[in-house]
Amino acid sequence: MNVRATGGLLIAALGLWGATAAQAADSAAEDGEALRNLLEILEEQTEIATKTRLNADYVPGLVTVLHGDEMAALGARTVWDALRLVPGVEPSTDQIGGRQTLVRGVGGSFASGNMKILLNGRAMNSALSANANPVLNMPIEQVESIEVVRGPGSAVHGEFAYAGVLNVITRKEGRTAFVRAAEHDAYTVGGHAGWTTAQGGRGSVNLGGWHAAGVGVDSGRDALYGGNNAPQSVLSHAPGPVDDEMEQRSFLFDLAGGPFSLSFSYLEDGNGDHFGTINVLDDAEARGIDYRNRFLMVNASGDWMLAPDLSTSVTLGWQYYENHFDIRLLPNGFTWLNAAFQPTVLPNGYVSEGYYEEQRLSAELDFRWEGWENHRWLAALAVGKILVGDSWQRNNVHPQTLEPVEPPIRVGLEDGVPWVSEGRSRRVASITLQDEYRVGEDVTVTAGVRYDDYSDFGANTSPRIAAVWRVDRRHVLKAQYAEAFRPPTFYESTFSSDQAPASFSTAALEPETIRSQELAYIYKSPMTDFRLTAFQSHLADLIVDTGILGFVNAPGVDLAGVELEIGRRIGPTFRVDANLTLVDTEQGDSGATVAGAAERLANLILRYAPRSSRNYALWLRHVGERAREPGDSRAALDGYETVDVTASWADWPKRGLSLRVGVANLFDRDVRYPAFNTLDIIGQPFPSYRDDYPQPGRSAWLQLQADF
């Protein structure tokens, strides 16, 4: 498929037809209800793109705002589930069940799918892996809204705002409790409560969590079953049930009064090892939580007006992150070659336990000035210090002799084992300048630049320039050029030549960079929303996981694509929403399609609300086929379609109570995420799961919610 030609013409034609037809139909729809709908659209504001409140359609770049109530009505269970609705975003999981967000056709072994993850505007990405899984696993009932920037955001948000930015805004008003039960022993509970004081103070508590015992889907053949390891096939536990047990819990507490606010956040999740850390299935008797992530965060901030046209805000933050794993890499009785190339039997298999903790101190000072006519300036200074605390592994194999050791010994980088060293640190200082210049009543040009200086990777500059033209109250045109970067994480750089033993080295890692151009057309009316976006990006120095050989910078990737979004009200009771993403990717060294992510994504949502207390929804999701890596002889992984249905009854069975029921993957379609081959210690292909990573099928659920 040539997306630049066929796909572009198709979407352009659909867009022209949709906008023209909608404009004609909407000319007669200016009644009271339609005008109220339009006002709601215009009032939907966000700060994620510029740190200044703007209508979501008037900000530079492309921003999608998902509302928690609407996502719950569609059957989404978590933030990660809801991201399926965002154009160009493909949620996926890796071999151990870790959440991934692949953006605009780039995924697989490329780490560039990472997004900047914010919780109530505060950065959550860990320096260890750039992930924040506990945020992605939050129950959707705890969430007020989800803001997603598609494309580079480093000019405002700095590191990891590479493929996009995600901001999860939690509920702070009202009082609600909820409980949800699904098949396969999956339960979710939680609630939130907000209050105000006579003196004008505000406070809120928001807590929730879930646990899923797991379906135990059949794994298929693992890396030990046949292939290059045929002599070991007798030891393989595959095919067999995967350990897909998962859980999450979170607690958030907020206080605000006058110019000051204080927030505390605790988030934790855990999961089984699913298909195995090195694609080797563990014994079914060893099921349980093998990986755990924990975040603690405290932020204090203040906002003041220094003059009628000058305001400032100060934020101080402390964040603690902890990662722990206890896993079996190879089964009991596995035979391998020791350091002397002699066969060595591991009677208890190869087990490893690891622990890592980091603390982050941060301070940020923002100034906003509107004293120059038609200009709105933002200047921000930020400093941060990341310090690694306790960090170790405990293995039952000696790292030098490769002989079994009982009891297991604690080892680290000083023992020749690549792991993040205790006391490692990173200092980051940044300066941001941004000007929103109103050229006229209808045109705004936003120019900004951010300079980041790292104590371990040098400096980076991220510019952005964008223009928004509000042609009239219905038509908007946008254009943007932006650059972004992603520094190597502590885990990635540990496996590069400046940190790891020579046997794991290839070359010192460089930060990833991206240059992106975007054009967009938006049509808004009381009954119709329409957006058409074209984008083109060049990604350089991508950080690739080669498996046992560690991480390397790979040649660049070029991508181009289009995104189409349309929403249409049909009378007072029906609404249709749809989006389609087509992306063409090309690896710079080979010209091959980038492996792992689909080049075609689509959503179709039908809503029927016969009255305000009744809502019925159908969600059709399509994911296209996904290419293999060069050298992988398997055919491309087939695409799939899923259908989710949900029914919601508010104030039933009595006022204040609400009931929801639904079925995910109604037709029990086969959903699989791609499994990639890696390289062994001498650079030869090491087979993974031949039939990829199958996911759970159909699941029914029921939820009861009480509003107080």
C-alpha positions in Angstrom: 0.0 0.0 0.0 1.4 3.4 -1.0 -0.1 5.6 1.7 1.3 8.8 0.3 -0.7 8.3 -2.9 -3.7 5.9 -2.7 -4.4 6.5 1.0 -4.0 10.2 0.7 -6.4 10.5 -2.2 -8.9 8.3 -0.5 -8.9 10.3 2.7 -8.9 13.6 0.9 -12.0 12.5 -1.1 -13.7 11.2 2.0 -12.8 14.5 3.8 -14.2 16.7 1.0 -17.4 14.7 0.9 -17.8 14.6 4.6 -17.2 18.3 5.1 -19.4 19.3 2.2 -22.2 17.0 3.1 -22.0 18.0 6.8 -22.0 21.7 6.0 -25.2 21.4 3.9 -26.9 19.2 6.5 -25.9 21.4 9.4 -27.2 24.6 7.9 -30.7 23.7 9.2 -29.5 22.4 12.6 -29.1 25.7 14.5 -31.7 24.9 17.1 -31.1 25.3 20.9 -29.7 21.8 21.5 -27.3 22.1 18.6 -26.0 25.4 19.9 -25.5 24.0 23.3 -23.4 21.2 21.8 -21.3 23.7 19.9 -20.7 25.7 23.1 -19.5 22.5 24.8 -17.1 21.8 22.0 -15.7 25.4 22.1 -15.2 25.2 25.9 -13.1 22.1 25.7 -9.7 23.5 26.7 -6.3 22.1 27.4 -2.9 23.3 28.6 -0.9 20.2 27.4 0.4 21.8 24.1 1.5 25.2 25.3 1.0 25.4 29.1 -1.6 28.1 28.5 -5.3 27.3 28.3 -6.6 27.1 24.8 -9.4 25.4 23.0 -8.2 21.9 22.0 -8.7 22.6 18.3 -6.8 25.9 18.4 -3.6 24.7 20.0 -0.5 24.0 18.0 -0.3 20.4 16.8 -2.8 17.7 17.2 -4.5 17.1 20.6 -7.1 14.4 21.4 -9.1 14.8 24.6 -10.9 11.7 25.9 -13.4 12.0 28.7 -13.5 9.4 31.5 -17.3 9.1 31.5 -17.4 8.5 27.7 -14.6 6.0 27.9 -16.3 4.1 30.7 -19.5 4.1 28.6 -17.5 2.4 25.8 -16.3 -0.3 28.1 -12.7 0.8 28.6 -11.3 -0.6 31.8 -8.0 1.4 32.1 -6.2 4.3 30.6 -4.3 1.9 28.4 -7.6 0.5 27.0 -8.9 4.0 26.2 -5.8 4.9 24.2 -7.1 2.5 21.4 -9.4 5.3 20.4 -6.7 7.9 19.7 -5.8 8.0 16.0 -2.4 6.7 15.3 -1.9 5.1 18.7 -1.7 1.3 19.0 -1.6 -0.1 22.5 0.3 -3.4 22.7 2.2 -5.5 25.3 5.6 -7.1 25.3 6.6 -10.6 26.3 6.2 -9.9 30.0 2.9 -8.0 29.8 4.5 -4.5 29.9 2.3 -1.8 28.4 3.5 -0.3 25.2 2.1 2.6 23.2 3.1 2.4 19.6 2.6 5.7 17.7 2.2 6.3 14.0 3.5 3.1 12.7 6.8 2.8 14.7 7.1 0.0 17.2 8.6 -3.4 17.6 12.2 -3.4 18.6 12.4 0.4 18.3 12.0 2.1 21.6 10.8 5.3 19.9 7.2 4.5 20.8 7.7 5.9 24.2 5.6 8.9 25.2 5.9 11.5 27.9 3.5 10.3 30.5 2.0 12.9 32.9 -0.3 12.5 35.9 -2.2 15.7 36.5 0.5 17.6 34.6 3.5 16.0 36.5 6.0 13.9 34.6 6.0 10.2 35.6 8.5 8.5 33.2 11.2 6.6 35.2 14.8 7.1 34.3 15.2 3.3 34.4 13.0 2.4 31.4 11.1 5.6 30.4 7.8 3.8 31.3 5.1 4.5 33.8 2.9 1.4 33.6 1.0 2.1 36.8 -0.5 5.2 35.2 -1.5 3.3 32.1 -3.1 0.7 34.2 -5.3 3.1 36.2 -9.0 2.3 36.3 -10.8 4.6 33.9 -13.3 5.5 36.7 -10.6 7.4 38.5 -10.0 9.6 35.4 -11.7 12.8 34.5 -10.0 13.1 31.1 -7.0 12.0 29.0 -5.1 14.5 26.9 -2.9 13.1 24.1 -0.5 15.0 21.9 0.3 13.1 18.7 3.7 14.0 17.6 6.8 15.7 19.1 6.3 17.7 22.3 9.8 18.3 23.6 9.6 22.1 22.9 7.4 22.3 26.1 7.8 19.0 27.9 11.5 18.0 27.2 12.7 14.4 27.4 10.6 11.5 26.3 8.0 13.8 24.7 9.2 12.1 21.5 6.3 10.3 19.8 3.7 12.1 21.9 2.6 13.3 25.2 -0.1 11.7 27.5 -1.6 13.6 30.4 -4.0 11.7 32.7 -6.2 14.1 34.7 -7.9 12.4 37.7 -11.3 13.2 39.3 -11.4 15.7 42.1 -15.0 16.7 42.2 -18.2 14.8 43.3 -18.4 11.6 45.3 -18.6 8.2 43.7 -17.8 4.6 44.5 -17.7 1.8 42.0 -17.1 -2.0 41.7 -16.6 -4.0 38.6 -16.4 -7.8 38.0 -15.4 -9.6 34.9 -14.8 -13.1 33.8 -11.6 -14.9 34.8 -11.6 -13.5 38.4 -11.0 -9.9 37.5 -12.3 -7.3 39.9 -12.0 -3.5 40.1 -13.0 -1.3 43.1 -12.5 2.4 44.0 -14.0 5.8 44.4 -13.3 9.5 44.8 -14.6 12.3 46.9 -14.1 16.1 46.7 -14.9 18.8 49.1 -14.7 22.6 49.7 -14.3 24.6 52.9 -16.0 27.7 54.1 -12.7 29.6 53.5 -12.6 28.5 49.8 -10.2 25.6 50.2 -10.6 22.5 48.2 -9.6 18.9 48.7 -10.1 15.5 47.1 -9.3 11.8 47.6 -9.2 9.4 44.7 -8.4 5.7 45.1 -8.9 2.5 43.1 -7.4 -0.8 42.1 -7.9 -4.0 40.3 -6.7 -7.6 40.2 -7.0 -10.1 37.4 -6.1 -13.8 38.1 -5.4 -14.2 34.4 -6.8 -16.3 31.6 -3.8 -18.4 31.1 -4.0 -18.4 27.3 -2.0 -21.1 25.5 1.4 -19.8 24.7 2.3 -21.9 21.6 5.9 -23.0 21.2 8.5 -21.0 23.0 12.2 -20.2 22.3 13.3 -23.6 23.7 10.9 -25.6 21.6 12.7 -26.7 18.4 14.6 -24.2 16.3 18.2 -23.5 17.3 17.6 -25.2 20.6 16.1 -28.5 19.5 18.1 -30.6 22.0 16.4 -28.6 24.8 12.9 -29.1 23.6 12.3 -31.9 26.1 12.7 -29.2 28.9 10.3 -26.7 27.4 7.1 -26.0 29.3 5.5 -24.8 26.1 2.9 -25.0 24.8 1.2 -24.2 28.1 -0.7 -21.5 30.0 1.0 -18.1 30.3 1.3 -16.4 33.7 -0.9 -13.3 32.9 -1.9 -12.4 36.4 -2.0 -8.6 36.8 -3.0 -6.0 39.4 -2.9 -2.3 40.0 -3.7 0.1 42.9 -3.5 3.9 43.3 -4.2 6.6 45.9 -4.2 10.3 45.2 -4.8 13.1 47.7 -5.0 16.8 46.7 -5.4 20.0 48.7 -5.6 23.6 47.4 -6.2 26.9 49.1 -5.5 30.4 47.8 -2.5 30.4 45.5 -1.1 27.1 47.0 -1.7 23.5 46.2 -0.3 20.2 47.4 -0.7 16.7 45.9 0.3 13.2 46.9 0.2 10.2 44.6 0.8 6.6 45.2 0.6 4.1 42.3 1.7 0.5 42.0 1.2 -2.4 39.7 2.4 -5.9 39.2 2.2 -8.7 36.7 3.3 -12.3 36.0 6.1 -12.9 33.5 3.5 -13.9 30.8 5.6 -15.4 28.0 8.9 -15.2 29.8 11.6 -12.6 30.1 13.7 -14.3 27.4 10.7 -15.9 25.6 10.9 -19.1 27.6 7.7 -20.2 29.3 7.9 -20.9 33.0 6.3 -23.8 34.8 2.6 -23.4 35.2 3.0 -24.1 39.0 5.1 -20.9 39.3 2.3 -18.5 38.6 2.1 -15.2 40.5 3.4 -11.6 40.4 6.9 -11.6 39.1 7.4 -7.9 38.3 6.3 -4.9 40.4 6.5 -1.1 39.9 5.8 1.5 42.5 5.6 5.3 42.4 5.4 7.8 45.2 5.1 11.5 44.3 4.7 14.7 46.3 4.2 18.1 44.5 3.7 21.6 45.9 3.0 24.6 43.8 2.0 28.2 44.0 0.6 30.7 41.5 0.8 34.5 41.8 -0.1 37.6 39.8 2.9 39.8 40.0 1.3 42.5 37.8 -1.9 42.8 35.7 -0.1 41.3 32.8 2.5 39.1 34.5 2.0 35.9 36.5 4.3 33.2 37.8 4.1 29.7 39.2 6.5 27.7 41.2 6.5 23.9 41.5 8.6 21.7 43.8 8.5 18.0 43.4 9.8 14.7 44.9 9.3 11.4 43.2 10.3 7.9 44.3 10.3 4.9 41.9 10.9 1.3 42.8 11.2 -1.8 40.5 11.4 -5.3 41.7 11.5 -8.6 39.8 11.9 -12.3 40.8 11.9 -14.5 37.7 13.0 -17.8 36.3 14.8 -17.3 33.0 15.5 -21.0 32.2 13.9 -24.2 33.4 15.2 -26.8 35.8 17.7 -29.1 34.3 18.7 -26.7 31.5 22.2 -27.4 30.1 24.5 -24.7 28.8 28.2 -24.0 28.2 30.1 -22.5 31.1 33.1 -20.1 30.7 35.3 -23.1 29.8 32.8 -24.2 27.1 32.0 -27.3 29.1 28.3 -28.5 29.4 26.9 -27.4 32.7 23.5 -28.5 34.1 21.4 -26.0 36.0 19.4 -28.3 38.3 17.3 -25.4 39.6 17.2 -23.6 36.3 18.4 -20.0 36.0 16.6 -17.7 38.5 17.2 -14.0 39.0 15.9 -11.5 41.4 16.5 -7.7 41.0 15.8 -4.5 42.7 16.1 -0.9 41.7 15.1 2.4 43.2 15.5 6.0 42.2 14.6 9.4 43.6 13.9 12.5 41.6 14.0 16.1 43.0 12.7 18.8 40.7 11.9 22.5 40.7 10.3 24.6 38.0 9.6 28.3 37.7 7.3 29.6 35.0 6.6 33.2 34.0 3.7 34.3 31.7 3.7 37.8 30.3 1.0 39.5 28.1 2.3 43.1 28.3 3.2 43.2 24.6 0.2 43.7 22.5 -0.9 40.5 20.6 1.8 38.5 22.3 1.6 35.9 25.1 5.1 34.9 26.4 6.1 31.9 28.4 9.5 31.6 30.0 10.3 28.5 32.2 13.3 27.4 34.1 13.6 23.9 35.5 16.2 21.8 37.3 16.1 18.1 38.3 18.3 15.6 39.9 17.8 11.8 39.6 19.7 9.6 42.0 19.8 5.8 41.9 19.6 4.2 45.4 19.7 0.5 46.2 20.2 -1.5 42.9 21.2 -5.1 42.6 20.6 -8.6 41.2 20.7 -11.9 43.0 21.5 -14.8 40.6 22.0 -18.6 41.1 24.7 -18.5 38.3 28.1 -17.0 38.9 28.6 -14.1 36.4 32.2 -15.1 35.5 32.3 -18.9 35.7 28.7 -19.4 34.6 28.5 -22.2 37.1 25.5 -22.8 39.4 25.7 -21.2 42.8 23.6 -22.1 45.8 22.4 -20.1 47.5 22.1 -17.4 44.9 24.6 -14.6 45.2 24.0 -10.8 45.0 25.9 -9.2 42.1 26.1 -5.9 40.3 28.0 -4.0 37.6 31.3 -4.5 39.6 30.9 -8.3 39.2 30.6 -8.1 35.4 26.8 -8.2 35.4 25.2 -5.3 33.5 22.8 -3.6 35.9 22.3 0.0 36.8 24.9 0.9 39.4 24.1 2.3 42.8 24.8 6.0 43.2 24.4 6.7 39.5 22.9 10.1 38.9 21.6 12.5 36.2 21.2 16.2 36.5 19.0 18.0 34.0 18.6 21.8 33.6 16.3 23.4 31.0 15.2 26.7 29.7 12.0 27.2 27.7 10.9 30.2 25.7 7.6 30.4 23.8 5.7 33.3 22.1 2.0 33.0 21.0 1.7 35.9 18.5 -1.7 36.9 17.3 -1.0 38.1 13.7 -4.6 39.0 13.4 -8.0 38.2 14.8 -8.0 34.8 13.2 -4.3 33.8 12.9 -1.9 32.8 15.7 1.7 31.8 15.3 3.4 30.0 18.1 7.2 29.8 18.2 9.1 28.1 21.0 12.4 26.4 21.9 13.6 24.4 24.8 17.2 23.9 25.7 18.1 20.8 28.0 21.5 20.2 29.5 22.3 16.7 30.8 25.1 15.8 33.1 25.6 12.4 31.3 24.5 13.0 27.7 25.3 16.7 26.9 22.8 19.2 25.6 19.8 19.2 23.3 17.7 22.0 21.7 14.1 21.3 20.7 12.5 24.0 18.5 8.9 24.3 17.3 6.9 26.7 15.1 3.2 26.4 14.4 0.4 28.4 12.9 -3.3 28.2 13.5 -5.8 30.0 11.1 -9.4 30.2 12.3 -10.9 30.7 8.9 -14.3 31.2 10.4 -16.2 29.7 13.4 -16.4 26.4 11.6 -13.1 26.0 9.7 -9.6 25.8 11.2 -6.3 25.2 9.4 -3.0 24.2 11.2 0.6 23.8 10.3 3.5 22.8 12.5 7.2 21.9 12.4 8.6 20.4 15.6 11.7 18.5 16.8 12.0 16.3 19.9 14.5 13.9 21.5 14.7 10.9 23.8 17.8 10.3 25.9 18.9 6.7 26.6 17.4 5.3 29.8 19.6 4.1 32.6 18.7 0.5 31.6 19.6 1.1 27.9 22.8 2.9 28.6 23.9 0.2 31.1 24.2 -2.2 28.1 26.3 0.3 26.0 30.1 0.4 25.9 30.5 3.2 28.5 28.8 1.2 31.2 28.7 -2.6 30.5 31.3 -5.3 30.3 32.9 -5.7 26.9 31.0 -8.9 26.1 27.7 -6.9 26.1 29.0 -3.8 24.3 28.5 -2.5 20.8 28.8 1.3 20.9 28.0 4.2 23.2 24.3 5.2 22.8 23.2 8.6 21.4 19.8 10.2 22.2 17.1 9.6 19.6 15.8 12.6 17.7 12.8 13.3 15.5 11.9 16.0 13.0 8.2 16.2 12.1 5.9 18.3 9.9 2.1 18.4 10.2 -0.8 19.9 8.3 -4.4 19.7 9.5 -7.9 20.8 8.6 -10.6 21.0 11.2 -14.4 21.5 10.6 -16.7 22.1 13.6 -20.4 22.5 13.6 -23.2 21.8 16.1 -23.7 18.4 14.6 -20.4 17.4 13.0 -16.7 17.2 13.9 -14.2 16.6 11.2 -10.4 16.5 11.2 -7.9 15.6 8.4 -4.2 15.5 9.3 -1.2 14.8 7.2 2.2 14.2 8.8 5.8 13.4 7.8 8.7 12.6 10.2 12.3 11.6 10.2 13.6 9.6 13.2 17.3 9.3 13.7 19.6 7.3 16.0 16.7 5.0 17.1 17.6 2.9 20.1 17.1 -0.8 19.3 17.0 -3.7 21.7 19.0 -6.6 20.1 18.5 -8.9 23.0 21.5 -10.4 24.6 23.8 -8.1 22.7 22.3 -5.1 24.3 21.1 -1.8 22.9 22.4 0.0 19.8 21.6 3.1 17.7 20.0 2.0 14.5 19.7 3.8 11.1 16.9 6.3 10.8 13.2 5.8 9.9 11.1 7.9 7.6 7.3 7.9 8.0 4.4 9.6 6.4 0.7 9.2 6.9 -2.8 10.6 7.2 -5.3 10.6 10.0 -9.0 11.1 9.4 -11.5 11.7 12.2 -15.2 12.3 11.9 -18.1 12.5 14.4 -21.7 13.0 13.5 -24.8 13.4 15.5 -27.9 11.9 13.9 -30.9 13.3 15.5 -31.2 13.6 19.2 -30.4 10.0 20.1 -27.6 8.7 17.7 -24.0 9.6 17.3 -21.3 8.0 15.1 -17.6 8.5 15.6 -14.9 7.1 13.4 -11.2 7.5 12.7 -8.7 6.0 10.3 -4.9 6.1 10.3 -2.7 5.1 7.4 1.0 5.2 7.8 3.9 4.4 5.4 7.2 3.6 7.2 10.6 3.0 5.7 13.9 2.0 7.4 16.7 4.2 6.1 19.3 1.4 5.7 17.1 -1.1 3.9 14.0 0.6 2.8 12.0 -2.1 4.5 8.7 -1.5 6.4 9.3 -1.0 10.1 8.3 -4.1 12.0 5.9 -4.4 14.8 3.3 -1.7 14.4 0.3 -1.7 12.1 0.3 0.7 9.1 -3.5 0.8 9.2 -5.7 1.5 12.3 -9.4 2.3 12.5 -12.2 2.8 15.0 -16.0 3.0 14.5 -18.2 3.8 17.4 -22.0 3.8 17.4 -23.8 5.4 20.3 -27.6 5.3 21.0 -29.0 7.3 23.9 -32.9 7.1 23.9 -32.8 9.3 27.0 -30.1 10.9 29.2 -30.1 8.0 31.6 -29.7 5.2 29.0 -26.7 4.7 26.8 -25.8 1.9 24.4 -22.5 1.7 22.5 -20.8 -0.5 20.0 -17.1 -0.1 19.4 -15.5 -1.7 16.3 -11.7 -1.7 16.3 -9.5 -2.7 13.3 -5.7 -3.2 13.4 -4.0 -4.0 10.1 -1.2 -6.6 9.5 2.2 -6.0 11.0 5.5 -6.5 9.2 8.3 -8.8 10.4 11.9 -7.7 10.9 14.5 -8.2 8.2 15.7 -11.8 8.2 12.4 -13.2 9.8 11.0 -15.6 7.3 7.5 -15.7 8.8 4.7 -14.1 6.9 3.4 -10.7 8.2 1.3 -11.0 11.3 -2.4 -10.9 10.4 -4.5 -8.0 11.4 -7.7 -8.3 13.4 -11.0 -6.7 14.3 -12.7 -6.7 17.6 -16.2 -5.6 18.7 -17.1 -4.4 22.2 -20.6 -3.7 23.3 -21.7 -1.8 26.4 -25.1 -0.9 27.9 -25.3 1.8 30.7 -28.3 2.6 32.9 -28.0 5.7 35.1 -30.2 6.1 38.2 -31.1 2.4 38.1 -32.2 0.4 40.0 -32.7 3.6 42.1 -31.6 7.2 42.0 -27.8 7.6 42.5 -27.0 4.1 41.4 -25.8 3.2 37.9 -25.4 -0.2 36.2 -23.1 -1.0 33.3 -22.8 -4.4 31.5 -20.6 -5.2 28.5 -18.8 -7.8 26.5 -15.2 -7.2 25.2 -14.3 -8.9 21.9 -17.8 -10.0 21.4 -17.0 -12.4 18.5 -14.0 -13.9 20.3 -11.6 -12.9 17.5 -8.0 -14.0 17.6 -5.8 -11.1 18.8 -2.0 -11.5 18.8 0.9 -9.1 19.4 4.1 -9.7 17.4 6.9 -11.7 19.0 10.4 -10.8 17.7 13.5 -12.9 17.2 16.6 -11.7 19.0 20.3 -12.4 18.6 22.2 -14.8 20.7 25.7 -14.1 22.2 27.4 -14.8 18.8 25.0 -12.7 16.8 22.9 -15.5 15.4 19.1 -15.3 15.2 17.5 -16.7 18.4 13.9 -17.8 17.8 11.0 -16.5 19.8 7.4 -17.6 19.9 6.6 -18.9 16.4 3.0 -18.0 16.8 3.5 -14.7 18.5 1.8 -13.6 21.7 -1.9 -14.6 21.8 -4.2 -12.4 23.9 -7.3 -13.3 25.9 -10.5 -13.6 24.0 -14.1 -12.7 24.8 -14.9 -11.4 28.3 -18.2 -10.3 29.9 -18.2 -7.8 32.7 -20.6 -5.9 35.0 -20.2 -2.7 37.0 -22.2 -1.0 39.7 -21.5 2.7 40.6 -23.0 4.8 43.3 -23.0 8.7 43.3 -23.5 10.4 46.7 
